[in-house]
Amino acid sequence: MNCIRRGVSYLCSGPPPPQHQPEPRCREKRPRDPKRRAPELRSRSPTPDEVVEVTGSGGLATTNTRAMPSQSQQPRIGQLWSSRGAPAFYGTSYFGPQVAAVMIDSSAPVIPAGTGSRRALDARPFRDESGPFSQIWDLLGLLPRQKTTVDHLVDRFFNDVNQDIDAVHPTSFRQSYVQFWERKSGFDDVTTVDLRWLALLFVILAIGAYLDCPLESTPDTKRDYEEASLRFYWASRRAIVLAPSFYGESTDLVRAGVLITRYLIQTQRLAESWLTVGFAARIGIAQGLHVDGDKWGLPKRSTETRRRLWGHLYTLDRMISLALGRPSVISDAQSILEEPQNIFVDDMTDDEAHSAQPQPLTNPTISAMASFEYRLAKVIGQIQEACFQFHAASYRDVLALDKKLMRWKDTLPHYFALEDPDLSLDETHGYLKWQRLYLHTSFHFARITLHRPFLLRYSMTNRYEFSRHACLSSARADLGTRLNNHTTDAAKRYATSLAAHQLFNSAIILGIIAVREVKSPQTPGVVEDLEAYCEMQRSEMWLSEFGLAEIKVVEMCIAKLKQQLQNSAQRNTGTQRQTPEASQVPNLDGPSNVVPVDVDLTMATDQNAALMNVGPLEMVSPSTLDAGKTPVWQDQLFPGTFPGLTDLQTWQEVIDNIDVDFCYDG
């Protein structure tokens, strides 16, 4: 009778009846209620004749199915299919549903109170540590016990940094947030917890914990906030890994991956950020973000939202890969995307967004930076492909890429200009300040990285002089940006730490140039900037081991420079003392006027003579004129690549050999 009451009479089992007795009524083959389908029917995968249409705002999508066109009308790039409530791009080689589809869709049967049978225990797999739902319970246990604490951290994120970095659509997130907290308590509702959205919530809490730490805190208090932030961070990464096994991919997972990558950039953990941005890019590709929404026939609101999200992914992928010298994940040859437009339609309906027109650049929206960021990332990808592959790049290619960077610079509107930008719109458009910072630091990062392999090369014709000046000007501008934007405000400090100068250390470049060119008239100013930078970094609230290592390397450069100046002063003093004595030495050939000896000129003459002894002038090549005693810098698979930031012994070797076998004529 229990089987019949529960609607699972077909599962009833009992002792085999004697042959002379009729079968139990519960074994009778009764017609099933269509509303009570078997779990395998309820959990079926979407059929191939269904394609998704994204209609949600801000990346939270609702799916409407429509018939797919005929085979002849299908685009060669594949189709967007409805996969567990999220758009998914499978191309022509998708063979099956998600791994846990049956477990998710199969709701637990109703168990009468007081029943303690083995079957009743099996109906609650989440109670078992080896069951699939135990993972969800573990993640939910990492949330703060009081909802007010979660509310506070979420508000800190949205009020302080969300709009500046165009991370999450507030309205869509708040809707899911309310649904999450209004869910019923009990095992029946555990399947309603969306791990994709939960991953986004955890990384928001991780950033909110950083923002919420008071400035004047004791070391123990700071440690508590940092540990709480790291717990949320690891919970988010765990949810991202688990979510695709339980559900399909979603834009929430992509946004969580972007925020995790920015979180790691802020803490200067670049190697980890390369892994997370690659994972986020693959999740985005699985949803067809690499193909423009117009190709899918999506509404304009979803199209623009996907363009901006893909632009953030693309930029992070290109910059982190170039900074680490590792291959990028996204392939230009397999992407079809239009540039984001200067229009913000996330808060509009589909009909309003369809009729909305892009704004002129004189009236910037929060989307104004996206197109310029995307264009610069394209050039950064070309720099990596041309100059940092396994074959050596010609200097002509380097100069051609530099021209592309300068052309990009000339296209910037007046409020994003690199020199003397117009700040009049900053009061009404608060995000412009940070977008300008991100564009400027990204440009300087790209230009320094492009010319860095030629920074320590010597040429008799000064053919690499252009690279030296490019590195010097961009490094000084980038370091000046960091000094000018130093603040104690938590929100501003976090927004500043997301810029590209976290990927590349301009201070180290300036230190190398100062050591190499002791007698340059710009060296005293460079040293003052470096000392101010070290002092600023030491007062940083969240100084990591990588930040401390950077300070150590810069201080090595300053110490080497001061040692050079001291040695030069001693040589000059010794020369002045020896000159009068030399004038008193009798000249056997007759009286003559004694000319003072210039030690620096003699050194330069000797070095030039040594270079000329390489061979005939027509046989001299730039490679033979390179600084031969800086092997750590030059003799690598990718010349100009920095040693590991925490490898202080190697850095000391590099700095000790920078000034050897070279003399700059000023």
Summary of the structure (lengths in Angstrom):
residues: 666
radius of gyration: 32.4
end to end distance: 98.7
largest distance: 145.6
contacts: 1949
relative contact order: 0.06
helix: 58%
strand: 3%
